Amino acid sequence: METKPVNLAVLFADISGSTHLYEKLGNARAAGCVALLLNIMRESALGCAGRVVQTIGDEVLCVFPTALAATQAAVDMQSRVEMQEPVSGQRLQIHIGMQFGPVLEKGPDIFGDCVNVAARMVKLAQPSQIIAGGECVQALSEPMKAQTRALDRLKVKGRQQEVDVYEVLWRQSEELTYMASRAPGPPRQPRVQLRLRHNGKEIVAGPSREQIKLGRESSSDIVIADRKASREHARIERRRDKFVLIDVSSNGTFVTFHGEPEIAVKREEILLHGRGSISFGHPYSSDPTEVAAFDVETLT
């Protein structure tokens, strides 16, 4: 059966001048800097409801359900990187390219014109810049659009129409930078808990419980009676003050946040926020009987 495209925001984030870092700092120190920046990019993506598709050398490829989520993640990445101290006089910088539109998902991989345009945008971006295609900007709200400026129109290989190119003015944006205030720091006491309900059973993850296991296996914390679910299907882990769902199944896990489209997660991670539902091995619409509901609550 042919896979239908789904509208997603695609983001490429690349480390600027990584070759120079290795020349200037040596292999060990440069590798440490690269690992730090890659971790920041992954954390920012997960923190904005994104999925990390893959890491290619010094570049991270992510997808998001909305253009706004991708833009917030991009601003968070840039803001956190800018907070890092120079290493032997070398500033650590990244550049980011984004686009929004139809994407084909085949397993964990993504394909399509939207991916190609996002890849072109990241190549256009200078250090500390966020460059977005026109469709990405048009998918933003009016206040968000006001935080961008048009740069150019370019021809992209394989595309008949030229692409409108915009810069996201993240340093000037009060609307966007509210998500960029989280600087890396020492672990802190969790201020949230996750309440998971399934078939009359409730489990709370938080300060006293680090993990919840879900699957058909009888030893699971939540036992899923669905043939499409795997014996060891997924787990939810507490990471500082966040909860991440990790899919380890054959058929994937389907997460729906309240008021948002369903997200398919297969052999990937997704940050749980707000409230919503989790289906196992198939979309919610296929069979709504074996569903786990979650609420992420702030502790007082």
Rosetta blueprint (number, residue, H / E / L):
1 M L
2 E L
3 T L
4 K L
5 P L
6 V E
7 N E
8 L E
9 A E
10 V E
11 L E
12 F E
13 A E
14 D E
15 I E
16 S L
17 G L
18 S H
19 T H
20 H H
21 L H
22 Y H
23 E H
24 K H
25 L H
26 G L
27 N H
28 A H
29 R H
30 A H
31 A H
32 G H
33 C H
34 V H
35 A H
36 L H
37 L H
38 L H
39 N H
40 I H
41 M H
42 R H
43 E H
44 S H
45 A H
46 L H
47 G H
48 C L
49 A L
50 G L
51 R E
52 V E
53 V E
54 Q E
55 T E
56 I E
57 G L
58 D L
59 E E
60 V E
61 L E
62 C E
63 V E
64 F E
65 P L
66 T L
67 A H
68 L H
69 A H
70 A H
71 T H
72 Q H
73 A H
74 A H
75 V H
76 D H
77 M H
78 Q H
79 S H
80 R H
81 V H
82 E H
83 M L
84 Q L
85 E L
86 P L
87 V E
88 S L
89 G L
90 Q E
91 R L
92 L L
93 Q L
94 I E
95 H E
96 I E
97 G E
98 M E
99 Q E
100 F E
101 G E
102 P E
103 V E
104 L E
105 E E
106 K E
107 G L
108 P L
109 D E
110 I E
111 F E
112 G L
113 D H
114 C H
115 V H
116 N H
117 V H
118 A H
119 A H
120 R H
121 M H
122 V H
123 K H
124 L H
125 A L
126 Q L
127 P L
128 S L
129 Q L
130 I E
131 I E
132 A E
133 G E
134 G H
135 E H
136 C H
137 V H
138 Q H
139 A L
140 L L
141 S L
142 E H
143 P H
144 M H
145 K H
146 A L
147 Q L
148 T E
149 R E
150 A E
151 L E
152 D E
153 R E
154 L E
155 K L
156 V L
157 K L
158 G L
159 R L
160 Q L
161 Q L
162 E L
163 V E
164 D E
165 V E
166 Y E
167 E E
168 V E
169 L L
170 W H
171 R H
172 Q H
173 S L
174 E L
175 E L
176 L L
177 T H
178 Y H
179 M H
180 A H
181 S L
182 R L
183 A L
184 P L
185 G L
186 P L
187 P L
188 R L
189 Q L
190 P L
191 R L
192 V E
193 Q E
194 L E
195 R E
196 L E
197 R E
198 H E
199 N L
200 G L
201 K E
202 E E
203 I E
204 V E
205 A E
206 G E
207 P L
208 S L
209 R E
210 E L
211 Q E
212 I E
213 K E
214 L E
215 G E
216 R L
217 E L
218 S L
219 S L
220 S L
221 D L
222 I E
223 V E
224 I L
225 A L
226 D L
227 R L
228 K L
229 A L
230 S L
231 R L
232 E L
233 H L
234 A E
235 R E
236 I E
237 E E
238 R E
239 R E
240 R L
241 D L
242 K E
243 F E
244 V E
245 L E
246 I E
247 D E
248 V L
249 S L
250 S L
251 N L
252 G L
253 T E
254 F E
255 V E
256 T E
257 F E
258 H L
259 G L
260 E L
261 P L
262 E L
263 I E
264 A E
265 V E
266 K L
267 R L
268 E L
269 E E
270 I E
271 L E
272 L E
273 H L
274 G L
275 R E
276 G E
277 S E
278 I E
279 S E
280 F E
281 G L
282 H L
283 P L
284 Y H
285 S H
286 S H
287 D L
288 P L
289 T L
290 E L
291 V E
292 A E
293 A E
294 F E
295 D E
296 V E
297 E E
298 T E
299 L L
300 T L
